[in-house]
Amino acid sequence: MSSSRSTTSMRNLNIPIYCHCNMQCSIYTYYKANNRGRKFYRCPRNKSEDDCGFFRWFDERNGLSEDMKHFTSANATEVCSNHAISLTTEFLQIKMLLVILILLVVVVLNLTSKCCNCK
């Protein structure tokens, strides 16, 4: 089977596909016979000793087997968790900036009121 690796990034897709090694699959393009130009997923360890032999046509990605659904849901949970942590960190930063801003306003108002009392 002749193929070349596509530059399409799996991160651009909503649900990445994982092989039996639990690694994110690469997208390749088929260049032979009836399927010329058709894209497919393959284990990123293709043609190595560790290759799990995973293969799935790109246009058949909705027909995930039960074991593949487990990998994609586990990954989705991890991604959501990472986003939640990131958002929590950003909210804490915003809260700290608001506290600093309020303190600065209080200090400026306090200084302004002391100057006014001196006159």
Beta strands, then each sheet from edge to edge (+ up, - down):
strand 1: 3-5
strand 2: 26-30
strand 3: 39-42
strand 4: 55-57
sheet 1: 1+ 2- 3+ 4-
end
